[in-house]
Amino acid sequence: MAYHTLSSQFKTSVVAIILLFSSLSYASEAPFSVSGAKTIDVGEAKYLYDNGALFLDVRSEDEWAIGHVTGAIHLDLASGFEALFSASNDEKGTPVVIYCNSPESLRAAFASAVSVQWGFTNVFFFRGGYFSWMTSDYPTYMGYSESVKANFDSARAIKTVN
């Protein structure tokens, strides 16, 4: 019975958030705020980083592989973010900084809203995202994963044949 309730709550949350953000689908940038989350700039993000907050990168695998905040956890919004739903109630009070690329991307706003809907109480929407972090010369990991490198190698091989 509890599983059915969680499943229904999960579905209801996702539908509500999709409806909430459907009006923003034509927007050229993310909203300035997300209800239930605190919008932060790069300086506030660095303060939270230095104090042990959990950073969640909701970008694609390829974007993550090219570079991300050192120590961040990758939960691609398109596939994998739902793992956050199963966090325990104790974990839902952890400071969580959610980011994507930049203010032009809606993914971090969407992920922040969903996290709040799922009961997280200490959500920080890092609107400036990875690009502002990187240009501030804060700790990043840059490098290609094997999957991204394989994609580039395949593309290069195809180009050579043609």
C-alpha positions as CSV (number, residue, x, y, z in Angstrom):
1,M,0.0,0.0,0.0
2,A,2.8,2.4,0.9
3,Y,4.4,1.8,-2.5
4,H,1.2,2.7,-4.3
5,T,0.9,5.9,-2.3
6,L,4.5,6.9,-3.2
7,S,3.9,6.1,-6.8
8,S,0.8,8.2,-6.9
9,Q,2.5,11.0,-5.1
10,F,5.5,10.8,-7.5
11,K,3.1,11.0,-10.6
12,T,1.1,13.8,-9.1
13,S,4.2,15.8,-8.3
14,V,5.6,15.4,-11.8
15,V,2.3,16.3,-13.5
16,A,2.0,19.4,-11.2
17,I,5.5,20.6,-12.0
18,I,5.1,20.0,-15.7
19,L,1.9,22.1,-15.7
20,L,3.7,24.8,-13.7
21,F,6.6,25.0,-16.1
22,S,4.6,24.5,-19.3
23,S,4.0,28.2,-19.5
24,L,7.8,28.8,-19.3
25,S,8.6,26.4,-22.2
26,Y,8.8,29.3,-24.5
27,A,10.9,31.5,-22.2
28,S,14.5,32.3,-23.1
29,E,15.8,31.9,-19.6
30,A,15.0,30.3,-16.2
31,P,12.8,32.1,-13.7
32,F,14.4,34.2,-11.0
33,S,12.9,32.2,-8.2
34,V,11.4,28.8,-7.5
35,S,8.7,28.5,-4.8
36,G,10.1,26.7,-1.8
37,A,13.8,27.0,-2.9
38,K,16.3,29.8,-2.3
39,T,17.8,31.3,-5.5
40,I,21.5,31.8,-5.0
41,D,24.4,33.4,-7.0
42,V,27.9,32.1,-7.5
43,G,29.2,33.6,-4.3
44,E,26.5,32.0,-2.2
45,A,27.0,28.7,-4.1
46,K,30.7,28.8,-3.2
47,Y,29.9,29.4,0.5
48,L,27.6,26.4,0.5
49,Y,30.2,24.3,-1.3
50,D,32.8,25.2,1.3
51,N,30.4,24.2,4.0
52,G,29.6,20.8,2.7
53,A,26.3,21.3,0.8
54,L,25.4,18.6,-1.7
55,F,25.7,19.8,-5.4
56,L,23.4,18.1,-7.9
57,D,24.2,18.6,-11.6
58,V,21.1,18.0,-13.7
59,R,22.7,18.4,-17.1
60,S,23.1,15.6,-19.7
61,E,25.9,13.0,-19.5
62,D,27.8,14.7,-22.3
63,E,27.7,18.1,-20.5
64,W,28.7,16.5,-17.2
65,A,31.6,14.7,-18.8
66,I,33.0,17.9,-20.3
67,G,33.1,19.6,-16.9
68,H,31.3,19.9,-13.6
69,V,31.6,21.2,-10.1
70,T,34.2,19.1,-8.2
71,G,32.4,16.7,-5.9
72,A,29.0,17.2,-7.5
73,I,26.6,14.3,-8.1
74,H,25.2,13.8,-11.5
75,L,21.5,13.2,-11.8
76,D,20.5,13.9,-15.4
77,L,17.1,15.5,-15.3
78,A,16.1,13.5,-18.4
79,S,17.1,10.2,-17.0
80,G,18.2,9.5,-13.4
81,F,16.9,12.4,-11.5
82,E,14.0,10.4,-10.2
83,A,16.5,8.6,-7.9
84,L,16.2,11.6,-5.6
85,F,12.6,10.8,-4.9
86,S,13.6,7.7,-2.8
87,A,15.7,9.8,-0.3
88,S,14.9,9.2,3.3
89,N,13.2,11.9,5.4
90,D,16.5,12.5,7.2
91,E,18.2,13.2,3.9
92,K,15.6,15.6,2.8
93,G,16.9,18.3,5.2
94,T,20.4,18.2,3.6
95,P,21.4,21.5,1.9
96,V,21.1,20.7,-1.8
97,V,22.4,23.0,-4.5
98,I,20.9,22.3,-7.9
99,Y,22.5,23.6,-11.1
100,C,22.7,23.2,-14.9
101,N,24.6,25.3,-17.4
102,S,23.4,28.9,-17.0
103,P,20.4,31.2,-16.5
104,E,19.2,30.4,-20.0
105,S,18.5,26.8,-19.0
106,L,15.3,25.8,-17.2
107,R,16.5,22.4,-16.0
108,A,17.8,23.5,-12.6
109,A,14.6,25.5,-11.9
110,F,12.5,22.5,-12.8
111,A,14.6,20.1,-10.7
112,S,14.5,22.6,-7.8
113,A,10.7,22.8,-8.0
114,V,10.4,19.0,-8.1
115,S,12.8,18.5,-5.2
116,V,10.7,20.9,-3.1
117,Q,7.5,19.1,-4.1
118,W,9.2,15.8,-3.0
119,G,9.7,17.2,0.5
120,F,13.3,18.6,0.4
121,T,13.4,21.5,2.8
122,N,16.8,23.0,2.1
123,V,16.9,23.5,-1.7
124,F,19.1,26.1,-3.4
125,F,18.5,27.0,-7.0
126,F,21.9,28.0,-8.4
127,R,20.5,30.0,-11.3
128,G,24.0,31.1,-12.7
129,G,24.9,27.4,-13.1
130,Y,28.1,25.7,-14.1
131,F,29.3,28.5,-16.5
132,S,29.3,31.1,-13.7
133,W,31.0,28.6,-11.4
134,M,33.7,27.9,-14.0
135,T,34.3,31.5,-14.9
136,S,34.8,32.3,-11.2
137,D,37.6,29.8,-11.2
138,Y,36.0,27.6,-8.5
139,P,36.9,23.9,-8.3
140,T,35.9,22.0,-11.4
141,Y,36.6,18.7,-12.9
142,M,37.1,18.8,-16.7
143,G,37.6,15.8,-18.9
144,Y,35.8,13.4,-21.2
145,S,34.3,10.2,-20.0
146,E,34.8,7.1,-22.1
147,S,31.3,7.4,-23.6
148,V,31.8,10.9,-24.8
149,K,35.3,10.1,-26.1
150,A,33.9,7.2,-28.0
151,N,31.2,9.5,-29.6
152,F,33.9,11.9,-30.7
153,D,36.1,9.1,-32.1
154,S,33.1,7.7,-34.0
155,A,32.3,11.1,-35.5
156,R,36.0,11.6,-36.5
157,A,36.0,8.2,-38.1
158,I,32.9,8.9,-40.1
159,K,34.3,12.3,-41.3
160,T,37.6,10.6,-42.4
161,V,35.7,8.0,-44.5
162,N,33.7,10.8,-46.3
